[in-house]
Amino acid sequence: MAQPLVKKDDDRDDEADYSPFLGIEKGAVLQEARVFNDPQLDARRCSQVITKLLYLLNQGETFTKTEATEVFFSVTKLFQSRDTGLRRMVYLMIKELSPSADEVIIVTSSLMKDMNSKTDMYRANAIRVLCRITDGTLLTQIERYLKQAIVDKNPVVASAALVSGIHLLQTNPEIVRRWSNEVQEAVQSRAALVQFHALALLHQIRQNDRLAVSKLVTSLTRGNVRSPLAQCLLIRYTSQVIRESGINPQTGDRPFYDFLEGCLRHKAEMVIFEAARAITELSGVTSRELTPAITVLQLFLSSSKPVLRFAAVRTLNKVAMTHPMAVTNCNIDMESLISDQNRSIATLAITTLLKTGNESSVDRLMKQITNFMSDIADEFKIVVVEAIRSLCLKFPLKYRALMNFLSNILREEGGFEYKKAIVDSIVILIRDIPDAKESGLLHLCEFIEDCEFTYLSTQILHFLGIEGPKTSDPSKYIRYIYNRVILENATVRASAVSTLAKFGAMVDSLKPRIFVLLRRCLFDSDDEVRDRATLYLNTIGGDGSVVETDKDVKDFLFGSLDIPLVNLETCLKNYEPSEEPFNIDSVPREVKSQPLAEKKAPGKKPTGLGAPPSGPTSAVDAYEKLLSSIPEYASFGKLFKSSPPVELTEAETEYAVNAVKHIFDRHVVFQYNCTNTIPEQLLENVIVIVDASDAEDFSELSTKPLRSLPYDSPGQTFVAFEKPDGVHAVGKFSNMLKFIVKEVDPTTGEAEEDGVEDEYQLEDLEVVAADYVLKVGVSNFRNAWESMGPECERVDEYGLGPRESLAEAVSAVINLLGLQPCEGTEVVPSNSRSHTCLLSGVFIGNVKVLVRLSFGIDGPKEVAMKLAVRSEDESVSEAIHEIVASG
C-alpha cells in the first residue's frame, strides 16, 4: 500500500511543475507587458500577459505608482483591438488597477463608447468598470445611461447596472436613490437575475425607512415574484419585518406567517429551505408554527442531494436546542444519516439525535457512534463529545454507558483540543453526578499515566486534589499521583506535589505516608518542586511541629485566591526588601484599576491630582492617599471603593466636569474634577452646590472649594455626605457648579481684580447599589460556594418581565448588582432558553458575597430568574435580594 501513496504524491509534484504561474516574477511580467505597445497586436499573447498581471495583483503583489501608471497606459492602447476576449481582459485589468482621477479621464471616453455599443457584452462590462473607477462628478454625466441600462431588455446589461448601483450606494447614495422608479420597474422583470438584483438594490435604498420596507414586502408578498433568488431575498426581508412588528396582541397571529408557510410549497428547493429556516428562526416560535417547516425539512433528509441533506440537518440541529420535542419525529430519518458519506452531515445528525433522543435510545446511539468516531476529524469529534456531555446531564442514570464511552475515546489517538473536551466533560459529569465520581476519577488517573499534554496533566492533578480526598478510599489515587513525581516533567511534578499535600491535609490516616513521599521530593532536581515540598511539609506539620491550625491549612490549600494576580504581581514588584515582611492585605482587590479624572476635551489630558497615577500604583491607592491628605476626611476610615469617573458635562463645552464617588463605611465623598477650557478666563472659589432632596438617607457634612482654576489646569472640589452605618443608601443628587469668573489679559496672562459670580448646571449624579460592591473574582466558584456554607444562604425567584433576549436580561442583572462574573458565565450561548451565571464580590464592610443566578425564558420573551446568595453575613444576603427586588 505504501508504493501507490508515494506515487500519488509524486504525481502531484509533477502537476505543480506545469502550473503556468509557477515562478513568475513581477519584473519579467512587466517586461512582457511591452507587447501591448506593438503596432500589430497579438490578442492571444496580450491576454496571457494580462492574466499574469492579474495573478500577481491577486497574490498581494504591489505595483509602484510609476509601474501601475505605465501598465495602465499600455492597457488603454488595447481598446483598438476588436478581439472580444481581449476586451474583457482589458476591463478586468482596469478594474484591478483602480486608476487615479487624472488617469480615469484617459479611458472614460472609450468606456462610454462601449457603454453605448451594439455589443451587449461590451455594454455590461463597460458599465461595471465605469462605476468602479468613477467619481461623483463623472457619475452625474453618465447617470442617464445607467437609468436606461437598468430597464434594458438585455438581462446581462440590466444586471450589470443594478449591481453597480448596489456598489455605488455606499459612496454616492443620493444619486442612486434617484433611480427608484427604474429599479421598481426592474423588480417586475421576467429575467430571474434582474429581478433578484433589482429587489436587493430597492431594499438597500429603503432600508433605513421601516415603513417603506414594510410596504415593499406587503406589495411583493401579494404579487408574483418569479425568480427563486428574489423569492429567497423576499423571505429574508419578510423575516426582518416580522421581527420588528412582533405578534398581534389581539388575535395572537403573526403578520406574514401565511406567506412563509405558502413558500414551503414552492417548486424551487432553495425557496422551500429559506422559508423553513425563516420559520424556525422566528422569535418565540410555537410548536404549531414549527410543524410545517419541520415536515419539509424531514423530506429533505432523504434527498439524493448532499447539500439539501446538510442544510436540513443543520437547521434541525439548531431547532433541537430550543424545541427538542418538535424534532423527535425526524429521529428515524436522522439515524440513517449516521452512515452518510459526508462526515459533516453524519456529525450533525448524531449531535441532533443526542439532543432529541430519549433515555431508552441512549445505548443504541452509543453503539452507532462508536463505529463512527474513528472516521471523522478532531473538530467533529469535539462537537460529538459536547453533545454526549449534555445528554449525560439530561439523563443522569445513563452515566455508566456515557462515562465508559468517554473513557474509551480518551485512550485513542487525538489532538489537544479533542482530549481537553473529553477531560472537561468527565470533570463536569463528576461534579454534577455524585454517583459518577469514583469511576470518573479512576478514568482520569489512567489517562494521566500516558498523557502527553502537560496542561491536561496539571488540570487533572489539581481536580484530583480537590475531589480525591472526599471519596470512600482516597489511598488508591496516591500511586497514580506519585508516579507523576517520578516520571513526568518539572511542571507536572510540582503539580503532583501540591496534590499529595491536599490528600495529607484532608485524610489523617494518609498523613504519615504522604510525609514520606514529600520528603523524597526535597531532593528533586527542580527548585519549584523542592520549594513546594518544603512549604507543604512545614504547613501541614510534616517536620514534627504543627505550625498552623487545621482550618488555616485547608484555607491555604483549598481556598481560592481572591486577589487579582495582576495586582499581586504589581505589588510584589514594588516591594522593597526590608525587615518588615510583605503584607498580602495591602494588595488592592479591585479587578482592574480605574483611571482618575479624565476630561472629554480632546488633546487636553488632566494633570496633577486629577490625572491618572503614573506607574503601576493602583487608582484606589492614589485616591486613598489624596483623601487622607485632606484633614476633614482623614477620620472617615479606610476607603472601600472609588467609582470610575462619571461625566457631568457634554464634550466640547466651556467647562469639563466629571465626578468620582468615594465610598466609606459611613460616608460618601464626591470628588468633582473640573477643567476650564476657555483661555481668556480664570475661575476662583469653585464649588459644587449639591441638592440631596432625592437622597433622603444622606446628610451633607462639608464642602471643600477649589481656590483657583486657570485654563487647562484641572483641579478638584469635594463634597462629603454622611449616611447610616451598614446601609447601602441610594439616591440622586443634582449638581450646580458655582464660581467667580475673572477675565484674563491674553498678552500679559494676568487676571483682572474684579470678577463676576456665575453658575453652570451639571448632570445629575446617582449613588446606586452597585457602588457598595467590589468586583472580586474567585478562581474556583464551586469550591468557594461550598466552603461558604448554606448558613447565610437566601434563595428567591423573580420575574424580570419581557426582555429582548436572555443575554440582555443577564447583562442587566450583572450591571445592577455590580459583581464580578466568574468562569465566563456572563456569556449566554445563542438560542439558549436557560442559563446559569455565577458572580462574586465583596460587599461594603469587607463581606464576601457569592451569587448564583439561574435564568429561564417563561412564555414569549418573559424571563424568570432564581437568585441564590451566600455570604459571610445574613444581612448582606438579604441586602442583595433587596437590590434585585427594588431594581
Salt bridges, closest charged atoms under 4 A:
ASP11 OD1 - LYS7 NZ 2.85
GLU32 OE2 - LYS52 NZ 3.36
GLU67 OE1 - LYS26 NZ 3.14
GLU103 OE2 - LYS65 NZ 3.99
ASP114 OD2 - ARG87 NH1 2.89
ASP120 OD1 - ARG123 NH1 2.75
GLU143 OE1 - ARG178 NH2 2.88
ASP152 OD2 - ARG123 NH2 2.28
GLU244 OE1 - ARG210 NE 3.51
GLU269 OE1 - LYS305 NZ 2.86
GLU274 OE2 - ARG236 NE 2.91
GLU274 OE2 - ARG277 NH2 2.95
GLU289 OE1 - ARG254 NH2 3.08
GLU335 OE2 - ARG364 NH2 2.63
ASP340 OD2 - ARG309 NE 2.88
ASP363 OD2 - LYS398 NZ 3.18
ASP375 OD2 - ARG343 NH1 3.93
ASP378 OD1 - LYS381 NZ 3.99
ASP424 OD2 - LYS420 NZ 3.08
GLU438 OE1 - LYS476 NZ 3.05
GLU446 OE1 - ARG411 NH2 3.28
GLU449 OE2 - ARG484 NH1 2.72
GLU467 OE1 - LYS437 NZ 3.02
GLU488 OE2 - ARG484 NE 3.28
ASP508 OD1 - LYS511 NZ 3.93
ASP524 OD1 - ARG493 NH2 2.91
GLU528 OE2 - ARG532 NE 2.81
ASP555 OD2 - LYS551 NZ 3.04
ASP562 OD2 - ARG589 NH1 3.12
ASP562 OD2 - LYS848 NZ 3.10
GLU569 OE2 - LYS573 NZ 3.34
GLU624 OE2 - LYS638 NZ 3.92
GLU684 OE1 - LYS742 NZ 2.98
GLU722 OE2 - ARG666 NH2 3.47
ASP771 OD2 - LYS661 NZ 3.00
GLU786 OE1 - LYS470 NZ 3.66
GLU786 OE2 - ARG782 NE 3.50
GLU793 OE1 - ARG870 NE 2.97
GLU808 OE2 - ARG803 NH1 3.35
GLU874 OE2 - ARG794 NH2 2.07
GLU878 OE2 - ARG794 NE 3.64
